[in-house]
Amino acid sequence: DIDRSGAMDLADLLDRQPGLTFSNNGGPGTYTDVFVRGANARFTALLVDGLRVDSQNLQGGAVWQGIPLSQIDRIEVVRGAGSALYGSDAVGGVIQVFTRKPVDGVVSLAGGLTLGSHGTVKSDASVSGRQSGFDYGLTLGAERANGRSVINNPSSPDWRVDRDGYGQSSAQARLGWQLLAGHRLEALAGRHRTRADFDDRYASADQDSVATTVIRTSQVAWLADWVPGLKAQYRLGESSTEVLSESSGYLRAKTRTRTALAQHDWQRGPHGVQVLLENRVDRMSAAYDGSSSFEGPEPRRDQLGLGLGYAWDQDSWVFSARARQDDDSEFGVHHTGTVAGGWRFAPGWMARVSYSEGFRAPTLYERFAQYDGNPDLRAETSHGSEAAISWQRGADRASVTAYDQRINQLIEYSMSQFQYFNVGQARLKGLTFAAQTRWAGANWSGSWDLQEARNEQTGERLIRRPRYHGNLSADTALMGWTVGARSRFVGGRSDIDGDSLTVHNGGYVTWGVFASRQLAPGWQLLTRVDNVFNKRYEVARDYAVPGAFAQVALRYQPR
């Protein structure tokens, strides 16, 4: 339940999932990196309602800090290479975000207000409805916080004695029309703006540096059930990400990604077949103090992908295979594939194995930036395997997963030559344990990850990837309330300090408590305290995280 989680942002929510961690430069609104089994944001594809959201700035990846939680209905996470279905960038995994949909009825209103520590105020309101084949929805949200100093190390050249606050506003609109039985047209549009203060050695002592992120999304879709067993979707969409950084100078970078997708899924008995055709066009502009960051015209890249998949599920056996060809205007043709199988060897038990491949084309900035770019960069590729055993009986479940993935032609930035280079190979391997059950009148869930993420050429650990991390949570009903507690434990990790030297960040354990109560039909009161023991720790070197943090929220959501 997203509302009950009390998460500050999307990355904070994902950090509670098995196999996922995150780091950010100081808290909500600041630069955020999400790691899926040790693969960072540039190796993770983000889709919002099926639309790719990406940035070609620096080393790419979605701008996670710009996605507001108030818009989200549910999240699906795919771990492991997914390029055989999603194309470039889906090397480490895929995260799909689905926004809230209209509910039945002529008019339905919903909303909420949250107050929290550090002057945090969040609010959102929505109106939606469905009648005579038409449906609509509009959601507005805003939040702000006074914050605290982002840098917590007085010896850091970036340190300032101040409060680094942030603000966020968002709007999401949806229109739908049930054209015929089995045929639906829909249009979606959204705008999300985040403004965050940060500390910077290059700014004057009495001036806050400011980072502003604006994400715009729009798409139209036709969802069709042609005949029994044959479904299709046709989508046209565009997402743009604009980052403005105001410090000693003014940096503006904007990425525009346009996609067109035609996908057909056929199901007959135990057999399923999928065919898709996808076109993607990336454009980027970047300027510092008004001067273009590129020589010549602004760069663009085109990709055309053709995919084919087959799935079979009968009796005790499951099998699937996918293959995809992507023709990139800069890097030519890339082929990726995935094959997986499963065996239900006893009631409730399943064993699974898979092999998958992925690729990632360098960002336009990595190749064409006037000073940092390297036009000779090659695409990063990957291959990996996975084995898992899982058990489920009713609401009780448990699983253990082992994975091993190699990334070739790894791209890193050279601080000595101020340029991007292909430097070798990285290896990501680990074990994930996850379980949930009901015991002693309470609901229990937890996960434990052991991971090793290294540069195979140098033998050094990849920065900001902990050796282990996990979660444990429990909740129960008590006198009309739902009350619970959660613990998060993260091992040590390597990082880079302000002088580009490798340093070690220690591990940490945090505890949180939460409670919720239904006040009346549709009305819910939620309270939460995170880091109740005010643990001091860092997820990125020298950057502060909030200490003990309390929130109380009142929500109205008709059922």
ZIVENHU-V604444 format. One record per helix or strand of 2 or more residues. SS is the DSSP state (H for helix, E for strand). FROM is the first residue (numbers start at 1). LEN is the number of residues. If there is no record, write none. Layout:
BEGIN
ss=SS from=FROM len=LEN
ss=SS from=FROM len=LEN
END
This chain:
BEGIN
ss=H from=2 len=4
ss=H from=10 len=5
ss=E from=20 len=5
ss=E from=32 len=5
ss=H from=41 len=3
ss=E from=44 len=5
ss=E from=51 len=3
ss=H from=64 len=3
ss=H from=69 len=3
ss=E from=72 len=8
ss=H from=83 len=4
ss=E from=93 len=7
ss=E from=105 len=12
ss=E from=120 len=12
ss=E from=134 len=15
ss=E from=164 len=17
ss=E from=183 len=16
ss=E from=209 len=19
ss=E from=230 len=17
ss=E from=250 len=19
ss=E from=271 len=18
ss=E from=291 len=2
ss=E from=300 len=15
ss=E from=317 len=12
ss=E from=332 len=15
ss=E from=349 len=12
ss=H from=364 len=5
ss=E from=380 len=14
ss=E from=396 len=19
ss=E from=419 len=21
ss=E from=442 len=14
ss=E from=468 len=11
ss=E from=481 len=10
ss=E from=493 len=4
ss=E from=502 len=4
ss=E from=508 len=13
ss=E from=523 len=8
ss=E from=549 len=9
END
